[in-house]
Amino acid sequence: MRILIAGGQGQLGRAVEAVLAGHDVWAPGHSELDVTDRKQVRDALERRQPDMVIHAAAWTDTAGCEHDPARAMRDNGEAPGWVADACRESGATMVYISSNEVFDGEKRASYVEDDTPNPINAYGRSKLEGELRVRAGLERHCIVRTSWLYGAGRISFPEKILTAARERGALRLVTDEVASPTWTVDLAQAIASLLRKKAFGVFHLTNAGSCSRKEWAEEVVRLAGEKVRVEPATQSEFGAPFRKPQFSALANVNAQRLGITMRPWQEALAEHMKAAVIQGTRS
């Protein structure tokens, strides 16, 4: 299968490329393929003729999106629609990576795929727009919602927590933002399973279980063997210029019906820490 991974040099793009190593994969970064350039996208698909496009490119800076909602809508909303249009013209199928932040967090239970999105920040609104444009532009598509990604290829939450813990000796993390930490390696494997099963529709793919940011940080420092105090806080105490859904864990219902499950977030985090974080910081 010929596969194009838009955003191929990001943390998820690299993980997906590794999992799909047996296929003919092109995983360009932004400098090679700017998905916000509609003509460039069309030309790339005409030239490469992929069977599948995995759209992992996104602007994920929540504060940046809030300050520049027009750019957020272009990068996360309009661009996926242009990719979907190009896929339709070239005969390719598409996987669009979306977010738990399309939900408002008011449900207080894990969101299933059929729940109605209601984003409360500019980032979430832009990701929902991307979903809507992919649905409108291409019949054969997968929308994969995930949350709290971390993995090789960037300094993500576990690395940031360890650095802060060693520099400050104490941490403050919020208790009123709850979701599911998701390791890019596990997500990439689940996406590959969807491809093998030729599945279409909306799928929630996260590591199982949920936690607050504080609980996630506590598990990071525990696994690293750090004796660091993690104090509770609330979102309002940090005064951020955006709101985050308070409870946006996702229930992986549709994938489970296909036999695709993901292990608990604690197990995935432990493997990531063993393979990357602890070894890297001690080398």
PyMOL commands that set and color helices and strands:
alter all, ss='L'
color gray80, all
select helices_A, chain A and resi 11-19+38-48+62-67+69-90+100-102+122-137+157-168+184-196+213-223+235-238+253-257+265-282
alter helices_A, ss='H'
color red, helices_A
select strands_A, chain A and resi 2-6+24-26+52-55+93-99+141-146+149-150+170-174+178-179+182-183+201-204+211-212+229-233
alter strands_A, ss='S'
color yellow, strands_A
deselect
rebuild
show_as cartoon
